[in-house]
Amino acid sequence: MAEKKTSCPGCCKRTKERSDEEYKALMNRLSRIEGQVRGLKKMLEESAYCTDIITQAAAVSAALNSFNRELLSNHIKTCVSRDIKEGKTETVDDLLITLQKLVK
């Protein structure tokens, strides 16, 4: 199975090996979100009614939350569990910081 190596642009030097399946699933979600955002822009350009735009914006927000939940789940199942097994308990602190950011 081929794996994609991705990096975190500009914020850190850590990387994550992702299976093709995980990579494609996450990219597909982001592509759909991107399309939703383009739809929001079009609605604004076409002077759509406020509550219609708000409804679409809420859908974008929900889609991003879903993306984050999927990515977080994958992270816990792979990176976090591996690091804990290897005795790298600082990963738990990193996870807690990440969770705090998500629940703002």
QUIFEN-V15256 format. One record per backbone hydrogen bond with DSSP energy under -0.5 kcal/mol. NH is the residue of the N-H (numbers start at 0). CO is the residue of the C=O. Records with the same first field share a line. If there is no record, write none. Layout:
NH: CO  CO
This chain:
3: 17
5: 3  15
7: 13
8: 6
11: 7
15: 5
17: 3  15
19: 1
22: 18
23: 19
24: 20
25: 21
26: 22
27: 23
28: 24
29: 25
30: 26
31: 27
32: 28
33: 29
34: 30
35: 31
36: 32
37: 33
38: 34
39: 35
40: 36
41: 37
42: 38
43: 39
44: 40
45: 41
46: 43
47: 42
51: 48
52: 48
53: 49
54: 50
55: 51
56: 52
57: 53
58: 54
59: 55
60: 56
61: 57
62: 58
63: 59
64: 60
65: 61
66: 62
67: 63
68: 64
69: 65
70: 66
71: 67
72: 68
73: 69
74: 70
75: 71
76: 72
77: 73
79: 74
80: 75
81: 77
82: 78
83: 79
84: 80
85: 81
86: 83
87: 82
88: 86
90: 87
91: 88
92: 88
93: 89
94: 90
95: 91
96: 92
97: 93
98: 94
99: 95
100: 96
101: 97
102: 98
103: 100
